[in-house]
Amino acid sequence: MTIISLLLLASLLPHLTFTARVNVGIVNGSEAKPHSRPYMVSVQVKEQHICGGCLISNNYVMTAAHCRNNAPVVTVVLGAHDLKKSENSVRYTVDSYHQHPNYTKGSFVNDILLLKLEKNVQLNDNIKWISIPEEGSIIEAGSVCSVAGWGSLEAKGQKSDHLMETDVKVMNNTECEHKWAKKYFSTSQMMCVHGKGGSCDGDSGGPLVCGNTAVGVTSFGDPARCNSPKQPEVYIKISAYITWIKKITGNII
């Protein structure tokens, strides 16, 4: 697992124009009630977790584009809570990969990827898709949302086998732009959150959920500290990509 993470980071370093922690787990959170988030997906390489994701239809998973930078072949696990236990979970092969056409390896602009599964998912109490927002919809600053994942419990710490979660608040976009600078943060494509807990290494691609809707894709954060108030976690704003998503999925969303 450590080797995979290092390889992912190494593939990005030559291209980065700034330092950011890629592949961002949950710090200061709590264990989720098993299967209370049936849309959560573990994106894996050689049956090892590398990123999060969410099921958005019967055969499409949404995650971050940079999760595949050094992983040409991934599989996804649905219905999991404890990644060490296979009961209730199902592994699916990816049939095709659809990264945003304007994403560039080593960048976090347009950091969004759709995975078409080889076959339709068998939905049940432990496996369900989550809705995504309407095009152009806005989440007001101060809104209480949540993030979840199997990532590290602290910076450079051990990843969690159990799904963890925490509540967060949406930040004002102007404030986030100020903290990250305009050349790194796009107010039209990105959003930030803050809170007592937040994302850490291993949760890239996982959803930011407001109500019952996935509104963001975990993208990047402070290189040295998880859940940093100085450089908060950044999420790709799903509402900015609805036209592209519907084009790929054939308007089934």
Accessible surface in RSA format (square Angstrom, percent):
REM  Atomic radii and reference values for relative SASA: ProtOr
REM  Chains: A
REM  Algorithm: Lee & Richards
REM  Probe-radius: 1.40
REM  Slices: 20
REM RES _ NUM      All-atoms   Total-Side   Main-Chain    Non-polar    All polar
REM                ABS   REL    ABS   REL    ABS   REL    ABS   REL    ABS   REL
RES MET A   1    71.04  36.8  39.63  26.2  31.42  74.8  37.11  31.5  33.94  45.0
RES THR A   2    96.26  68.5  90.26  91.5   6.00  14.3  58.28  78.3  37.98  57.4
RES ILE A   3   125.40  71.4 124.76  92.9   0.64   1.5 125.29  90.2   0.11   0.3
RES ILE A   4    34.38  19.6  33.49  24.9   0.89   2.1  33.49  24.1   0.89   2.4
RES SER A   5    29.98  25.3  24.12  32.2   5.85  13.5  25.07  53.4   4.91   6.9
RES LEU A   6   107.94  60.1 104.83  75.0   3.12   7.8 105.36  74.0   2.58   6.9
RES LEU A   7    90.90  50.6  89.27  63.9   1.63   4.1  89.45  62.8   1.45   3.9
RES LEU A   8     6.86   3.8   6.68   4.8   0.18   0.4   6.68   4.7   0.18   0.5
RES LEU A   9    64.25  35.8  64.21  45.9   0.04   0.1  64.21  45.1   0.04   0.1
RES ALA A  10    54.29  49.9  45.75  70.6   8.54  19.4  47.47  66.8   6.82  18.1
RES SER A  11    19.21  16.2   5.46   7.3  13.76  31.7  17.35  36.9   1.87   2.6
RES LEU A  12     0.00   0.0   0.00   0.0   0.00   0.0   0.00   0.0   0.00   0.0
RES LEU A  13   101.22  56.4  87.22  62.4  14.00  35.2  87.33  61.3  13.89  37.4
RES PRO A  14   105.27  76.7  61.92  56.4  43.35 157.6  75.35  62.2  29.92 186.0
RES HIS A  15    97.86  53.5  76.85  53.4  21.01  53.8  50.43  52.0  47.43  55.2
RES LEU A  16    31.36  17.5   7.82   5.6  23.54  59.2   8.10   5.7  23.26  62.6
RES THR A  17   121.59  86.5  89.15  90.4  32.43  77.3  81.32 109.2  40.26  60.9
RES PHE A  18    33.83  16.9  20.47  12.7  13.36  34.8  32.29  19.6   1.55   4.4
RES THR A  19    94.41  67.1  82.88  84.0  11.53  27.5  47.88  64.3  46.53  70.3
RES ALA A  20     4.21   3.9   0.00   0.0   4.21   9.6   0.00   0.0   4.21  11.2
RES ARG A  21    17.83   7.5  13.94   7.1   3.89   9.3  17.83  24.4   0.00   0.0
RES VAL A  22     9.85   6.5   4.64   4.2   5.20  12.5   4.64   4.0   5.20  14.1
RES ASN A  23     8.52   5.9   8.52   8.2   0.00   0.0   5.66  13.6   2.87   2.8
RES VAL A  24     0.00   0.0   0.00   0.0   0.00   0.0   0.00   0.0   0.00   0.0
RES GLY A  25     0.00   0.0   0.00   N/A   0.00   0.0   0.00   0.0   0.00   0.0
RES ILE A  26     0.81   0.5   0.00   0.0   0.81   2.0   0.00   0.0   0.81   2.2
RES VAL A  27    12.05   7.9  11.77  10.7   0.29   0.7  12.05  10.5   0.00   0.0
RES ASN A  28   100.87  69.6  68.54  66.2  32.33  77.9  15.06  36.3  85.81  82.9
RES GLY A  29    30.75  37.9   0.00   N/A  30.75  37.9   4.32  11.8  26.43  59.2
RES SER A  30    66.64  56.3  62.36  83.2   4.28   9.9  44.54  94.9  22.10  31.0
RES GLU A  31    90.51  52.0  68.93  52.1  21.58  51.4  23.33  45.1  67.18  54.9
RES ALA A  32     0.98   0.9   0.00   0.0   0.98   2.2   0.00   0.0   0.98   2.6
RES LYS A  33   157.81  77.0 148.16  90.9   9.65  23.0  96.99  87.3  60.82  64.8
RES PRO A  34    74.09  54.0  63.35  57.8  10.73  39.0  63.35  52.3  10.73  66.7
RES HIS A  35    46.35  25.3  31.84  22.1  14.51  37.1  27.84  28.7  18.51  21.5
RES SER A  36    56.35  47.6  23.63  31.5  32.72  75.4  32.28  68.7  24.07  33.7
RES ARG A  37    34.24  14.4  28.97  14.8   5.28  12.6   6.79   9.3  27.46  16.6
RES PRO A  38    24.46  17.8  20.59  18.8   3.86  14.0  23.34  19.3   1.12   6.9
RES TYR A  39    22.24  10.4  21.98  12.5   0.26   0.7  19.34  14.5   2.90   3.6
RES MET A  40     4.29   2.2   1.77   1.2   2.52   6.0   1.39   1.2   2.90   3.8
RES VAL A  41     0.19   0.1   0.19   0.2   0.00   0.0   0.19   0.2   0.00   0.0
RES SER A  42     0.00   0.0   0.00   0.0   0.00   0.0   0.00   0.0   0.00   0.0
RES VAL A  43     2.25   1.5   2.25   2.0   0.00   0.0   2.25   2.0   0.00   0.0
RES GLN A  44     8.49   4.7   8.29   6.1   0.19   0.5   0.00   0.0   8.49   6.4
RES VAL A  45    20.70  13.6  20.26  18.3   0.45   1.1  20.70  18.0   0.00   0.0
RES LYS A  46   183.36  89.5 151.16  92.8  32.19  76.6 106.91  96.2  76.44  81.4
RES GLU A  47   117.85  67.7 103.23  78.1  14.61  34.8  26.42  51.1  91.43  74.6
RES GLN A  48    81.47  45.6  80.15  58.6   1.32   3.1  14.13  30.1  67.34  51.1
RES HIS A  49    14.39   7.9   9.84   6.8   4.55  11.6   9.84  10.1   4.55   5.3
RES ILE A  50     3.19   1.8   3.19   2.4   0.00   0.0   3.19   2.3   0.00   0.0
RES CYS A  51     0.00   0.0   0.00   0.0   0.00   0.0   0.00   0.0   0.00   0.0
RES GLY A  52     0.60   0.7   0.00   N/A   0.60   0.7   0.60   1.6   0.00   0.0
RES GLY A  53     0.00   0.0   0.00   N/A   0.00   0.0   0.00   0.0   0.00   0.0
RES CYS A  54     1.53   1.2   1.53   1.7   0.00   0.0   0.00   0.0   1.53   1.6
RES LEU A  55     0.00   0.0   0.00   0.0   0.00   0.0   0.00   0.0   0.00   0.0
RES ILE A  56     3.25   1.9   0.02   0.0   3.23   7.8   0.02   0.0   3.23   8.8
RES SER A  57     7.76   6.6   5.52   7.4   2.24   5.1   7.76  16.5   0.00   0.0
RES ASN A  58    61.91  42.7  59.47  57.5   2.44   5.9   8.62  20.7  53.29  51.5
RES ASN A  59    24.35  16.8  24.35  23.5   0.00   0.0   0.85   2.0  23.50  22.7
RES TYR A  60    10.75   5.0  10.75   6.1   0.00   0.0   2.84   2.1   7.91   9.7
RES VAL A  61     0.00   0.0   0.00   0.0   0.00   0.0   0.00   0.0   0.00   0.0
RES MET A  62     0.09   0.0   0.00   0.0   0.09   0.2   0.00   0.0   0.09   0.1
RES THR A  63     0.42   0.3   0.42   0.4   0.00   0.0   0.42   0.6   0.00   0.0
RES ALA A  64     0.00   0.0   0.00   0.0   0.00   0.0   0.00   0.0   0.00   0.0
RES ALA A  65     1.21   1.1   0.00   0.0   1.21   2.8   0.05   0.1   1.16   3.1
RES HIS A  66     0.00   0.0   0.00   0.0   0.00   0.0   0.00   0.0   0.00   0.0
RES CYS A  67     1.87   1.4   1.57   1.8   0.30   0.7   1.72   4.4   0.15   0.2
RES ARG A  68    74.33  31.2  66.17  33.7   8.16  19.4   9.79  13.4  64.54  39.1
RES ASN A  69    20.10  13.9   4.07   3.9  16.03  38.6   3.90   9.4  16.19  15.7
RES ASN A  70    63.69  43.9  44.58  43.1  19.11  46.0   5.95  14.3  57.75  55.8
RES ALA A  71     6.80   6.2   5.16   8.0   1.63   3.7   6.54   9.2   0.26   0.7
RES PRO A  72    95.35  69.5  89.24  81.3   6.11  22.2  92.73  76.6   2.62  16.3
RES VAL A  73   106.41  70.0 100.21  90.7   6.20  14.9 100.21  87.1   6.20  16.8
RES VAL A  74     4.67   3.1   2.67   2.4   1.99   4.8   3.80   3.3   0.86   2.3
RES THR A  75    31.05  22.1  30.74  31.2   0.31   0.7  29.37  39.5   1.68   2.5
RES VAL A  76     0.00   0.0   0.00   0.0   0.00   0.0   0.00   0.0   0.00   0.0
RES VAL A  77     9.97   6.6   9.97   9.0   0.00   0.0   9.97   8.7   0.00   0.0
RES LEU A  78     0.82   0.5   0.82   0.6   0.00   0.0   0.82   0.6   0.00   0.0
RES GLY A  79     2.99   3.7   0.00   N/A   2.99   3.7   2.58   7.1   0.41   0.9
RES ALA A  80    10.70   9.8   1.15   1.8   9.55  21.7   2.18   3.1   8.52  22.6
RES HIS A  81    16.73   9.1  13.95   9.7   2.78   7.1  13.77  14.2   2.96   3.4
RES ASP A  82    20.56  14.4  17.42  17.3   3.14   7.4   7.94  18.7  12.62  12.6
RES LEU A  83    46.85  26.1  17.66  12.6  29.19  73.4  19.17  13.5  27.67  74.5
RES LYS A  84   166.45  81.2 128.32  78.7  38.13  90.8  83.16  74.9  83.29  88.7
RES LYS A  85   119.20  58.2 111.20  68.2   8.00  19.0  59.33  53.4  59.87  63.8
RES SER A  86    93.30  78.8  80.90 108.0  12.40  28.6  47.40 100.9  45.90  64.3
RES GLU A  87   109.55  62.9  93.23  70.5  16.33  38.9  59.73 115.5  49.83  40.7
RES ASN A  88    80.48  55.5  54.66  52.8  25.82  62.2  13.09  31.5  67.39  65.1
RES SER A  89    25.22  21.3   8.22  11.0  16.99  39.1   0.09   0.2  25.12  35.2
RES VAL A  90    63.28  41.6  58.88  53.3   4.39  10.6  63.28  55.0   0.00   0.0
RES ARG A  91    96.35  40.5  70.61  36.0  25.74  61.3  41.76  57.1  54.59  33.1
RES TYR A  92     5.10   2.4   4.76   2.7   0.34   0.9   0.57   0.4   4.53   5.6
RES THR A  93    68.04  48.4  67.20  68.1   0.84   2.0  39.71  53.3  28.33  42.8
RES VAL A  94    13.01   8.6   0.11   0.1  12.90  31.1   0.11   0.1  12.90  35.0
RES ASP A  95    90.47  63.4  60.92  60.6  29.55  69.9   8.17  19.2  82.30  82.1
RES SER A  96    31.83  26.9  28.11  37.5   3.72   8.6  29.88  63.6   1.95   2.7
RES TYR A  97    56.40  26.3  30.40  17.3  26.01  67.7  27.64  20.8  28.76  35.5
RES HIS A  98    51.76  28.3  46.66  32.4   5.10  13.0  39.49  40.7  12.27  14.3
RES GLN A  99    83.44  46.7  70.24  51.3  13.20  31.4  18.87  40.2  64.57  49.0
RES HIS A 100    19.17  10.5  19.13  13.3   0.04   0.1   6.23   6.4  12.94  15.1
RES PRO A 101    99.85  72.8  63.42  57.8  36.43 132.4  74.14  61.2  25.71 159.8
RES ASN A 102   101.32  69.9  84.34  81.5  16.98  40.9  18.35  44.2  82.97  80.2
RES TYR A 103    12.29   5.7   1.62   0.9  10.67  27.8   1.62   1.2  10.67  13.1
RES THR A 104    91.33  65.0  87.28  88.5   4.05   9.7  61.50  82.6  29.83  45.1
RES LYS A 105    89.40  43.6  80.21  49.2   9.19  21.9  44.19  39.8  45.21  48.2
RES GLY A 106     4.96   6.1   0.00   N/A   4.96   6.1   1.37   3.8   3.59   8.0
RES SER A 107    32.19  27.2  27.81  37.1   4.38  10.1  24.33  51.8   7.86  11.0
RES PHE A 108     5.29   2.6   2.69   1.7   2.61   6.8   2.69   1.6   2.61   7.5
RES VAL A 109    63.26  41.6  63.14  57.2   0.11   0.3  63.14  54.9   0.11   0.3
RES ASN A 110    10.53   7.3  10.53  10.2   0.00   0.0   0.00   0.0  10.53  10.2
RES ASP A 111     0.00   0.0   0.00   0.0   0.00   0.0   0.00   0.0   0.00   0.0
RES ILE A 112     0.00   0.0   0.00   0.0   0.00   0.0   0.00   0.0   0.00   0.0
RES LEU A 113     3.45   1.9   3.45   2.5   0.00   0.0   3.45   2.4   0.00   0.0
RES LEU A 114     0.00   0.0   0.00   0.0   0.00   0.0   0.00   0.0   0.00   0.0
RES LEU A 115     0.28   0.2   0.28   0.2   0.00   0.0   0.28   0.2   0.00   0.0
RES LYS A 116    70.33  34.3  70.33  43.1   0.00   0.0  17.29  15.6  53.04  56.5
RES LEU A 117     3.15   1.8   0.00   0.0   3.15   7.9   0.00   0.0   3.15   8.5
RES GLU A 118    92.74  53.2  62.22  47.1  30.52  72.7  14.24  27.5  78.51  64.1
RES LYS A 119   126.99  62.0 117.63  72.2   9.36  22.3  70.78  63.7  56.21  59.9
RES ASN A 120    86.29  59.5  78.23  75.6   8.07  19.4  18.23  43.9  68.06  65.8
RES VAL A 121     7.79   5.1   0.00   0.0   7.79  18.8   0.00   0.0   7.79  21.1
RES GLN A 122   135.41  75.7 133.19  97.3   2.22   5.3  53.23 113.3  82.19  62.3
RES LEU A 123    78.73  43.8  48.72  34.9  30.01  75.4  48.84  34.3  29.89  80.4
RES ASN A 124    73.54  50.7  59.27  57.3  14.27  34.4  44.10 106.1  29.44  28.5
RES ASP A 125   115.05  80.6 106.27 105.8   8.77  20.7  29.99  70.6  85.06  84.8
RES ASN A 126    31.26  21.6  30.52  29.5   0.74   1.8   0.03   0.1  31.22  30.2
RES ILE A 127     0.48   0.3   0.48   0.4   0.00   0.0   0.48   0.3   0.00   0.0
RES LYS A 128    98.20  47.9  98.17  60.2   0.04   0.1  47.94  43.1  50.26  53.5
RES TRP A 129   126.86  50.9 109.43  53.0  17.43  40.9  96.31  51.4  30.54  49.5
RES ILE A 130     9.86   5.6   5.75   4.3   4.11   9.9   9.26   6.7   0.60   1.6
RES SER A 131    47.50  40.1  41.59  55.5   5.91  13.6  37.18  79.2  10.32  14.5
RES ILE A 132    22.77  13.0   4.13   3.1  18.64  44.9   4.13   3.0  18.64  50.6
RES PRO A 133    17.12  12.5   7.00   6.4  10.12  36.8  13.71  11.3   3.41  21.2
RES GLU A 134   141.40  81.2 134.22 101.5   7.18  17.1  52.60 101.7  88.80  72.5
RES GLU A 135   115.20  66.1  90.21  68.3  24.99  59.5  30.08  58.2  85.12  69.5
RES GLY A 136    52.87  65.2   0.00   N/A  52.87  65.2  35.66  97.9  17.21  38.5
RES SER A 137    43.08  36.4  28.70  38.3  14.38  33.1  37.85  80.6   5.23   7.3
RES ILE A 138   136.69  77.8 110.13  82.0  26.56  64.0 111.78  80.5  24.91  67.6
RES ILE A 139    50.46  28.7  35.29  26.3  15.18  36.6  36.72  26.4  13.74  37.3
RES GLU A 140   124.49  71.5 121.41  91.8   3.09   7.3  53.25 103.0  71.24  58.2
RES ALA A 141    57.19  52.6  29.21  45.1  27.99  63.7  29.56  41.6  27.63  73.2
RES GLY A 142    43.05  53.1   0.00   N/A  43.05  53.1  28.34  77.8  14.71  32.9
RES SER A 143    35.87  30.3  25.05  33.4  10.81  24.9  20.73  44.1  15.14  21.2
RES VAL A 144    91.67  60.3  66.78  60.5  24.89  60.0  66.78  58.0  24.89  67.5
RES CYS A 145     4.93   3.7   0.07   0.1   4.86  11.4   4.50  11.4   0.43   0.5
RES SER A 146    13.14  11.1  13.14  17.5   0.00   0.0   6.39  13.6   6.75   9.5
RES VAL A 147     2.78   1.8   2.56   2.3   0.23   0.5   2.78   2.4   0.00   0.0
RES ALA A 148     4.52   4.2   0.57   0.9   3.95   9.0   0.57   0.8   3.95  10.5
RES GLY A 149     1.20   1.5   0.00   N/A   1.20   1.5   0.99   2.7   0.21   0.5
RES TRP A 150     1.19   0.5   0.46   0.2   0.72   1.7   0.46   0.2   0.72   1.2
RES GLY A 151     0.44   0.5   0.00   N/A   0.44   0.5   0.00   0.0   0.44   1.0
RES SER A 152     1.17   1.0   1.17   1.6   0.00   0.0   0.00   0.0   1.17   1.6
RES LEU A 153    86.03  47.9  75.52  54.0  10.51  26.4  75.52  53.0  10.51  28.3
RES GLU A 154   112.91  64.8 111.78  84.6   1.13   2.7  32.08  62.1  80.83  66.0
RES ALA A 155    39.29  36.1  21.18  32.7  18.11  41.2  21.18  29.8  18.11  48.0
RES LYS A 156   188.97  92.2 148.69  91.2  40.28  95.9 102.01  91.8  86.95  92.6
RES GLY A 157    22.21  27.4   0.00   N/A  22.21  27.4   9.98  27.4  12.23  27.4
RES GLN A 158   159.51  89.2 141.62 103.5  17.89  42.6  52.94 112.7 106.57  80.8
RES LYS A 159    53.41  26.1  37.15  22.8  16.26  38.7  20.84  18.8  32.58  34.7
RES SER A 160    13.21  11.2   5.40   7.2   7.81  18.0   6.00  12.8   7.21  10.1
RES ASP A 161    49.84  34.9  46.05  45.8   3.78   8.9   2.64   6.2  47.20  47.1
RES HIS A 162    70.00  38.3  70.00  48.7   0.00   0.0  37.91  39.1  32.09  37.3
RES LEU A 163     3.44   1.9   3.44   2.5   0.00   0.0   3.44   2.4   0.00   0.0
RES MET A 164    27.09  14.0  27.09  17.9   0.00   0.0  21.20  18.0   5.90   7.8
RES GLU A 165    41.53  23.8  41.25  31.2   0.29   0.7   7.21  13.9  34.32  28.0
RES THR A 166    18.27  13.0   9.59   9.7   8.68  20.7   8.63  11.6   9.63  14.6
RES ASP A 167    93.46  65.5  82.75  82.4  10.71  25.3  21.07  49.6  72.38  72.2
RES VAL A 168     3.73   2.5   0.43   0.4   3.31   8.0   3.70   3.2   0.03   0.1
RES LYS A 169   100.31  48.9 100.31  61.5   0.00   0.0  42.76  38.5  57.54  61.3
RES VAL A 170     6.19   4.1   4.25   3.8   1.94   4.7   4.25   3.7   1.94   5.3
RES MET A 171    10.34   5.4   4.79   3.2   5.55  13.2   6.75   5.7   3.60   4.8
RES ASN A 172    73.21  50.5  69.73  67.4   3.48   8.4  17.36  41.8  55.85  54.0
RES ASN A 173    38.17  26.3  33.01  31.9   5.16  12.4  21.20  51.0  16.97  16.4
RES THR A 174    95.85  68.2  94.54  95.8   1.31   3.1  60.33  81.0  35.52  53.7
RES GLU A 175    83.46  47.9  77.12  58.3   6.34  15.1  30.92  59.8  52.55  42.9
RES CYS A 176     0.09   0.1   0.09   0.1   0.00   0.0   0.09   0.2   0.00   0.0
RES GLU A 177    33.15  19.0  32.48  24.6   0.68   1.6   2.44   4.7  30.71  25.1
RES HIS A 178   157.28  86.0 132.95  92.4  24.33  62.2  88.31  91.0  68.97  80.3
RES LYS A 179    68.40  33.4  47.50  29.1  20.91  49.8  16.88  15.2  51.52  54.9
RES TRP A 180     4.98   2.0   0.87   0.4   4.11   9.7   2.38   1.3   2.60   4.2
RES ALA A 181    44.30  40.7  37.28  57.5   7.03  16.0  43.98  61.9   0.32   0.9
RES LYS A 182   161.23  78.7 143.17  87.8  18.05  43.0  85.42  76.9  75.81  80.7
RES LYS A 183   163.77  79.9 124.11  76.2  39.65  94.4  83.95  75.6  79.81  85.0
RES TYR A 184    44.59  20.8  35.64  20.3   8.95  23.3  25.17  18.9  19.41  23.9
RES PHE A 185     2.77   1.4   0.00   0.0   2.77   7.2   0.51   0.3   2.26   6.5
RES SER A 186    31.85  26.9  25.31  33.8   6.54  15.1  24.04  51.2   7.81  10.9
RES THR A 187    54.69  38.9  49.18  49.9   5.51  13.1  19.28  25.9  35.41  53.5
RES SER A 188    76.17  64.4  62.13  82.9  14.04  32.3  53.78 114.5  22.40  31.4
RES GLN A 189    42.79  23.9  42.79  31.3   0.00   0.0   6.55  13.9  36.24  27.5
RES MET A 190     0.79   0.4   0.79   0.5   0.00   0.0   0.79   0.7   0.00   0.0
RES MET A 191     7.39   3.8   7.39   4.9   0.00   0.0   6.74   5.7   0.65   0.9
RES CYS A 192     0.08   0.1   0.01   0.0   0.07   0.2   0.01   0.0   0.07   0.1
RES VAL A 193     4.38   2.9   2.38   2.2   2.00   4.8   2.38   2.1   2.00   5.4
RES HIS A 194    83.93  45.9  82.11  57.1   1.82   4.6  52.13  53.7  31.80  37.0
RES GLY A 195    32.20  39.7   0.00   N/A  32.20  39.7  18.43  50.6  13.77  30.8
RES LYS A 196   178.33  87.0 155.30  95.3  23.03  54.8 109.20  98.3  69.13  73.6
RES GLY A 197     0.39   0.5   0.00   N/A   0.39   0.5   0.00   0.0   0.39   0.9
RES GLY A 198     1.24   1.5   0.00   N/A   1.24   1.5   1.24   3.4   0.00   0.0
RES SER A 199     0.88   0.7   0.88   1.2   0.00   0.0   0.00   0.0   0.88   1.2
RES CYS A 200     0.00   0.0   0.00   0.0   0.00   0.0   0.00   0.0   0.00   0.0
RES ASP A 201    27.25  19.1  27.25  27.1   0.00   0.0  14.45  34.0  12.80  12.8
RES GLY A 202     0.00   0.0   0.00   N/A   0.00   0.0   0.00   0.0   0.00   0.0
RES ASP A 203     2.49   1.7   2.24   2.2   0.25   0.6   2.25   5.3   0.24   0.2
RES SER A 204     0.00   0.0   0.00   0.0   0.00   0.0   0.00   0.0   0.00   0.0
RES GLY A 205     0.76   0.9   0.00   N/A   0.76   0.9   0.00   0.0   0.76   1.7
RES GLY A 206     0.71   0.9   0.00   N/A   0.71   0.9   0.71   1.9   0.00   0.0
RES PRO A 207     2.35   1.7   0.35   0.3   2.00   7.3   1.10   0.9   1.26   7.8
RES LEU A 208     0.00   0.0   0.00   0.0   0.00   0.0   0.00   0.0   0.00   0.0
RES VAL A 209     9.88   6.5   8.37   7.6   1.51   3.6   8.37   7.3   1.51   4.1
RES CYS A 210    18.02  13.6  11.19  12.5   6.83  16.1  11.73  29.7   6.29   6.8
RES GLY A 211    69.61  85.8   0.00   N/A  69.61  85.8  43.15 118.4  26.46  59.3
RES ASN A 212   130.24  89.8 118.96 115.0  11.28  27.2  32.24  77.6  98.00  94.7
RES THR A 213    33.26  23.7  33.26  33.7   0.00   0.0   9.68  13.0  23.59  35.7
RES ALA A 214     0.00   0.0   0.00   0.0   0.00   0.0   0.00   0.0   0.00   0.0
RES VAL A 215     5.42   3.6   4.72   4.3   0.70   1.7   4.72   4.1   0.70   1.9
RES GLY A 216     0.00   0.0   0.00   N/A   0.00   0.0   0.00   0.0   0.00   0.0
RES VAL A 217     1.42   0.9   1.42   1.3   0.00   0.0   1.42   1.2   0.00   0.0
RES THR A 218     2.89   2.1   2.89   2.9   0.00   0.0   0.00   0.0   2.89   4.4
RES SER A 219     0.00   0.0   0.00   0.0   0.00   0.0   0.00   0.0   0.00   0.0
RES PHE A 220     0.05   0.0   0.05   0.0   0.00   0.0   0.05   0.0   0.00   0.0
RES GLY A 221     0.00   0.0   0.00   N/A   0.00   0.0   0.00   0.0   0.00   0.0
RES ASP A 222    16.77  11.7  16.77  16.7   0.00   0.0   0.02   0.1  16.75  16.7
RES PRO A 223    49.80  36.3  30.08  27.4  19.73  71.7  30.23  25.0  19.57 121.6
RES ALA A 224    75.06  69.0  57.30  88.4  17.76  40.4  60.52  85.2  14.55  38.5
RES ARG A 225   132.41  55.6 131.79  67.2   0.62   1.5  43.72  59.7  88.70  53.8
RES CYS A 226    10.61   8.0   1.98   2.2   8.63  20.3   1.98   5.0   8.63   9.3
RES ASN A 227    24.76  17.1  17.19  16.6   7.57  18.2   3.19   7.7  21.58  20.9
RES SER A 228     4.84   4.1   2.09   2.8   2.75   6.3   0.23   0.5   4.61   6.5
RES PRO A 229    74.43  54.2  65.86  60.0   8.57  31.1  72.25  59.7   2.17  13.5
RES LYS A 230   159.38  77.8 152.32  93.5   7.06  16.8  97.75  88.0  61.64  65.7
RES GLN A 231    53.75  30.1  53.71  39.3   0.04   0.1   9.99  21.3  43.76  33.2
RES PRO A 232     2.85   2.1   1.64   1.5   1.21   4.4   2.85   2.4   0.00   0.0
RES GLU A 233     2.08   1.2   1.54   1.2   0.54   1.3   1.52   2.9   0.56   0.5
RES VAL A 234     0.00   0.0   0.00   0.0   0.00   0.0   0.00   0.0   0.00   0.0
RES TYR A 235     0.03   0.0   0.03   0.0   0.00   0.0   0.00   0.0   0.03   0.0
RES ILE A 236     0.00   0.0   0.00   0.0   0.00   0.0   0.00   0.0   0.00   0.0
RES LYS A 237    40.30  19.7  40.30  24.7   0.00   0.0  19.88  17.9  20.41  21.7
RES ILE A 238     0.21   0.1   0.21   0.2   0.00   0.0   0.21   0.2   0.00   0.0
RES SER A 239     3.14   2.7   3.01   4.0   0.13   0.3   1.07   2.3   2.07   2.9
RES ALA A 240    51.55  47.4  13.69  21.1  37.86  86.1  23.36  32.9  28.19  74.7
RES TYR A 241     9.93   4.6   7.36   4.2   2.57   6.7   9.93   7.5   0.00   0.0
RES ILE A 242     5.90   3.4   5.58   4.2   0.33   0.8   5.58   4.0   0.33   0.9
RES THR A 243    89.35  63.5  83.15  84.3   6.20  14.8  76.67 103.0  12.68  19.2
RES TRP A 244    27.42  11.0  23.53  11.4   3.89   9.1  23.01  12.3   4.41   7.2
RES ILE A 245     0.00   0.0   0.00   0.0   0.00   0.0   0.00   0.0   0.00   0.0
RES LYS A 246    79.45  38.8  79.10  48.5   0.35   0.8  24.89  22.4  54.56  58.1
RES LYS A 247   167.82  81.9 138.90  85.2  28.92  68.9  91.65  82.5  76.17  81.1
RES ILE A 248    46.05  26.2  27.67  20.6  18.37  44.3  30.75  22.1  15.30  41.5
RES THR A 249     8.66   6.2   0.00   0.0   8.66  20.6   1.18   1.6   7.48  11.3
RES GLY A 250    51.25  63.2   0.00   N/A  51.25  63.2  33.12  90.9  18.14  40.6
RES ASN A 251   110.23  76.0  88.10  85.1  22.13  53.3  23.70  57.0  86.53  83.6
RES ILE A 252    97.50  55.5  63.37  47.2  34.13  82.3  70.84  51.0  26.65  72.3
RES ILE A 253    55.25  31.4  11.76   8.8  43.50 104.8  36.02  25.9  19.23  52.2
END  Absolute sums over single chains surface
CHAIN  1 A    11199.4       9026.8       2172.6       5944.5       5254.9
END  Absolute sums over all chains
TOTAL         11199.4       9026.8       2172.6       5944.5       5254.9
